[in-house]
Amino acid sequence: MTSWSDRGWLLLRVLLGCPMVLLHGWSKAQLLFAAGPVEFADPLGLGATPTLVMAVASEFVAPLLVLLGVATRWAATLTAATMGVAFFVIHGGALTGDDSGELAFVYLVGFAAIALGGGGSLVLRRPR
């Protein structure tokens, strides 16, 4: 029997994973595999292509894993870390104003909660 807690974790995974994959990760994945030179922000000084690869891994691949419940804690940790960089480095930790990082903060907190709490029992593959 499925508990309400497990349903809550599923809801959180779906409501964070779907928009991250569809609204953020998908466009970055398309950019990565497009022909031509990569032009992408490089806030950590690693180079545009490596930064884009990491963004695709943490905003497309990892949230898709979270959504499915596969390697959920690891994948959520990767996405939360990226949202931490987005919030603190890109948006300067601002929750209001013209360069608000409010959405990055919400994703950071949500994926951090999943990383700490796990994905519940309604997953594609149960942890061992």
C-alpha positions as CSV (number, residue, x, y, z in Angstrom):
1,M,0.0,0.0,0.0
2,T,1.3,3.4,-0.9
3,S,1.5,6.0,1.8
4,W,0.6,9.7,1.5
5,S,4.2,10.5,2.1
6,D,5.2,8.5,-1.0
7,R,2.6,10.3,-3.0
8,G,4.0,13.6,-1.8
9,W,7.5,12.7,-2.9
10,L,6.2,11.6,-6.3
11,L,4.3,14.9,-6.6
12,L,7.4,16.9,-5.7
13,R,9.5,14.9,-8.1
14,V,7.0,15.4,-11.0
15,L,6.4,19.1,-10.3
16,L,10.1,19.9,-10.1
17,G,11.4,17.5,-12.7
18,C,9.0,18.2,-15.5
19,P,9.5,22.0,-15.7
20,M,13.2,21.6,-15.2
21,V,13.5,19.1,-18.1
22,L,11.0,20.8,-20.4
23,L,11.6,24.5,-19.7
24,H,15.3,24.6,-18.9
25,G,17.1,21.4,-19.8
26,W,15.6,20.7,-23.2
27,S,16.7,24.0,-24.8
28,K,20.2,23.6,-23.4
29,A,20.4,20.0,-24.8
30,Q,19.3,21.3,-28.2
31,L,22.0,24.0,-28.0
32,L,24.6,21.4,-27.1
33,F,23.9,19.3,-30.1
34,A,23.4,22.1,-32.6
35,A,25.9,22.7,-35.3
36,G,28.3,25.6,-34.9
37,P,30.3,27.1,-32.1
38,V,28.9,27.0,-28.6
39,E,28.0,30.3,-27.1
40,F,27.0,29.9,-23.4
41,A,27.5,31.7,-20.2
42,D,30.6,30.6,-18.3
43,P,30.3,31.9,-14.7
44,L,32.9,29.6,-13.3
45,G,35.6,30.1,-16.0
46,L,35.6,26.5,-17.2
47,G,34.8,27.3,-20.9
48,A,31.5,27.6,-22.7
49,T,31.3,24.0,-23.9
50,P,32.2,22.3,-20.6
51,T,29.7,24.6,-18.8
52,L,27.0,23.7,-21.3
53,V,27.7,20.0,-20.9
54,M,27.4,20.3,-17.1
55,A,24.2,22.4,-17.5
56,V,22.6,19.7,-19.7
57,A,23.7,17.0,-17.3
58,S,22.2,18.8,-14.3
59,E,19.1,20.4,-15.9
60,F,18.1,17.7,-18.4
61,V,19.5,14.3,-17.5
62,A,19.5,14.5,-13.7
63,P,16.0,15.9,-13.4
64,L,14.8,13.2,-15.8
65,L,16.3,10.6,-13.4
66,V,14.6,12.4,-10.5
67,L,11.3,12.3,-12.3
68,L,11.6,8.6,-13.0
69,G,13.0,7.8,-9.5
70,V,16.3,6.4,-10.8
71,A,19.4,7.3,-8.7
72,T,17.2,10.0,-7.2
73,R,19.3,11.3,-4.4
74,W,22.4,11.6,-6.6
75,A,20.6,13.2,-9.4
76,A,18.7,15.6,-7.1
77,T,22.1,16.6,-5.5
78,L,23.5,17.4,-8.9
79,T,20.6,19.6,-9.8
80,A,20.5,21.3,-6.4
81,A,24.2,22.2,-6.7
82,T,23.6,23.7,-10.1
83,M,20.7,25.7,-8.8
84,G,22.9,26.9,-6.0
85,V,25.4,28.2,-8.5
86,A,22.6,29.8,-10.4
87,F,21.2,31.5,-7.3
88,F,24.4,32.6,-5.6
89,V,26.7,33.2,-8.6
90,I,24.5,34.3,-11.4
91,H,21.8,36.1,-9.4
92,G,23.9,37.2,-6.5
93,G,21.6,35.5,-3.9
94,A,18.8,38.0,-4.8
95,L,15.3,36.9,-4.2
96,T,13.8,40.2,-5.5
97,G,14.6,42.9,-8.0
98,D,15.4,42.9,-11.7
99,D,17.9,40.0,-11.5
100,S,15.9,37.9,-9.1
101,G,17.0,34.4,-8.5
102,E,13.7,33.4,-6.9
103,L,13.1,30.5,-9.3
104,A,16.6,29.1,-8.9
105,F,16.1,29.3,-5.2
106,V,12.8,27.4,-5.3
107,Y,14.5,24.7,-7.5
108,L,17.5,24.6,-5.1
109,V,15.3,24.0,-2.1
110,G,13.1,21.5,-3.8
111,F,15.9,19.4,-5.2
112,A,17.8,19.6,-2.0
113,A,14.7,18.3,-0.1
114,I,14.6,15.3,-2.6
115,A,18.3,14.8,-2.2
116,L,17.9,14.6,1.6
117,G,14.6,12.7,1.7
118,G,14.8,10.4,-1.3
119,G,12.2,9.9,-3.9
120,G,9.7,7.7,-1.9
121,S,8.6,4.3,-2.9
122,L,6.9,5.3,-6.2
123,V,10.0,5.0,-8.3
124,L,11.0,3.3,-11.4
125,R,13.8,1.5,-9.6
126,R,14.0,1.1,-5.8
127,P,17.3,1.8,-4.1
128,R,19.2,-1.2,-2.8
